[in-house]
Amino acid sequence: MYELELEKAAEKIKKNRAKRVCLQLPDGLKPKAKDIQNFLESNTDAEVYIWMGTCFGACDLPLGLDTAGIDLLIQWGHSEMKF
């Protein structure tokens, strides 16, 4: 149904040497959050956390990620992912 480009996300995590990663997903993808988390943790050295708050687009960033020690935020949306 969707091409989530999980391999690209894993490569981005590795390239940035991120150790703590937050995933921000639209509501329609939240049922797949655990599968995405498992894939990324299995293919990187990162701990992956799922932001369960709302997500209304790229401008809707979670607050407090820096104080939580998050190195990288990955958002999924409805447009092509650009790195």
C-alpha positions in Angstrom: 0.0 0.0 0.0 2.8 2.5 1.0 6.4 2.5 0.2 7.9 3.6 3.5 11.5 3.6 2.3 12.7 2.1 5.5 16.1 1.3 4.1 16.6 5.0 3.4 15.6 5.9 6.9 18.1 3.3 8.3 20.8 4.7 6.1 20.1 8.2 7.3 20.3 7.0 11.0 23.6 5.4 10.3 25.0 8.4 8.3 24.1 10.7 11.2 25.3 8.2 13.8 22.1 8.8 15.7 21.7 6.8 18.9 18.2 8.0 19.8 15.6 8.5 17.1 12.1 9.7 17.3 9.5 8.7 14.7 6.6 11.0 13.9 3.8 9.4 11.9 0.5 10.5 10.6 -2.5 8.7 12.3 -3.0 6.4 9.3 0.5 4.9 9.8 0.5 4.6 13.6 -0.8 1.0 13.4 2.5 0.2 11.6 4.6 2.1 14.2 5.9 -1.0 16.0 6.9 -2.7 12.7 8.8 0.4 11.6 10.4 0.7 15.0 11.5 -3.0 15.0 12.9 -2.7 11.4 15.0 0.4 12.3 16.3 -1.0 15.6 17.2 -4.2 13.9 19.1 -2.5 11.1 20.8 0.3 13.1 22.5 0.8 16.4 19.7 3.3 17.5 17.0 3.2 20.1 13.8 4.2 18.3 11.0 6.0 20.0 7.5 6.6 18.6 5.9 10.0 19.0 2.2 9.2 19.7 1.0 12.8 19.6 -0.7 14.4 16.7 1.0 15.2 13.4 -0.5 17.7 11.1 2.5 18.0 8.7 6.2 18.9 8.6 5.6 22.1 10.6 4.1 20.2 13.5 7.3 19.3 15.4 7.2 17.6 18.8 8.4 19.8 21.6 11.1 18.7 24.1 13.0 16.3 21.8 16.3 18.0 22.6 15.8 17.6 26.4 14.9 14.0 25.8 18.2 13.4 24.1 16.8 12.7 20.7 19.5 12.9 18.0 17.2 12.6 14.9 13.5 13.1 14.1 12.1 11.2 11.2 8.7 12.2 9.9 6.6 10.3 7.5 3.9 12.0 5.5 2.2 11.9 2.1 5.0 13.4 0.0 8.2 11.9 -1.3 11.0 11.7 1.3 14.0 14.0 0.4 17.4 13.6 2.1 
